Amino acid sequence: MIVGRVMEIRLYEIFNTDTLRHRDTAKTVLDRVSKRNGDERIVIDFAGVSFASRSFCHELKRGLGDLDVVFVNMMPEVEGMMNIAFSKPRVDFEPPTESKKLAQLVSD
């Protein structure tokens, strides 16, 4: 149960599509979040949304930061993508630099 003042953002009503694909789409959501009153609880309603791209989810995560946000009515596919975007990578990956690549080629 959500108590107090609530800012509810209904994604399907804003975008009139069941597919959220772009970082700019997430930025539109974040613009709305930025206009909330300080004491409002943020609820993002995914009813009617069947797909959210990794780009959308990642931008939303980046923009929300540590805000206390409740996501409701998420389909399992959307929830799975949000979990991927909101989790930290399990492995640190450092792409080889050109000098490392060259050193590997010379040593082989």
C-alpha positions in Angstrom: 0.0 0.0 0.0 1.3 3.4 -0.9 0.6 6.1 1.6 0.8 9.9 1.2 1.0 12.0 -2.0 1.8 10.0 -5.1 3.0 10.9 -8.6 1.8 8.2 -10.9 3.4 7.9 -14.3 1.4 5.7 -16.6 3.7 4.8 -19.5 1.2 3.5 -21.9 -0.9 6.6 -21.6 2.1 8.9 -22.2 3.6 7.0 -25.2 0.5 5.2 -26.6 2.6 2.1 -27.4 3.4 -1.2 -25.7 7.1 -0.9 -26.7 9.7 1.4 -25.0 12.9 1.4 -27.0 14.9 4.5 -26.7 16.9 6.5 -24.1 14.9 9.6 -25.2 11.8 7.8 -24.1 13.3 7.3 -20.6 14.3 10.9 -20.6 10.7 11.9 -21.1 9.8 9.9 -18.0 12.6 11.4 -16.0 11.5 14.9 -17.0 8.1 14.1 -15.4 9.8 12.7 -12.3 11.9 15.9 -12.0 8.7 17.9 -11.7 7.4 16.1 -8.7 6.9 17.8 -5.3 9.6 16.7 -2.9 7.3 14.6 -0.7 5.5 12.8 -3.5 6.1 9.1 -3.9 6.8 8.1 -7.5 4.9 5.2 -9.0 5.7 4.1 -12.6 2.9 2.0 -14.1 3.9 -0.4 -16.8 0.4 -1.6 -17.6 0.1 -2.3 -21.3 3.8 -2.3 -21.9 5.1 -5.6 -23.2 8.7 -4.6 -24.2 11.3 -2.3 -22.7 14.7 -2.2 -24.4 18.0 -2.3 -22.4 18.7 1.2 -23.5 15.4 2.5 -22.1 15.9 0.6 -18.8 19.5 1.7 -18.4 18.7 5.3 -19.0 15.8 5.1 -16.5 18.1 3.5 -13.9 20.8 6.2 -14.5 18.3 9.0 -14.2 16.4 7.7 -11.2 19.6 7.2 -9.1 18.7 6.6 -5.5 15.1 7.9 -5.7 12.5 5.7 -4.0 10.4 4.6 -7.0 7.8 1.9 -7.2 7.3 0.0 -10.4 3.9 -1.6 -10.9 2.1 -3.8 -13.5 5.3 -5.1 -15.1 5.1 -8.1 -17.5 7.8 -10.7 -16.8 9.8 -9.8 -19.9 10.0 -6.1 -18.9 10.8 -7.0 -15.3 13.6 -9.2 -16.5 15.1 -6.4 -18.6 14.8 -4.0 -15.7 16.6 -6.4 -13.5 19.4 -6.7 -16.0 19.7 -2.9 -16.3 19.5 -2.3 -12.6 22.1 -4.9 -11.6 25.8 -4.2 -11.5 27.9 -6.2 -13.8 29.2 -9.4 -12.3 32.6 -9.2 -14.1 34.8 -6.3 -14.6 36.0 -6.2 -18.2 38.9 -4.1 -19.4 39.0 -4.1 -23.2 42.6 -4.6 -24.4 44.3 -1.4 -25.6 46.0 -1.3 -28.9 49.4 -1.7 -27.2 48.2 -4.8 -25.4 46.9 -6.3 -28.6 50.2 -5.5 -30.4 52.2 -7.1 -27.5 50.0 -10.2 -27.7 50.6 -10.5 -31.5 54.3 -10.1 -31.2 54.6 -12.7 -28.4 52.6 -15.3 -30.4 
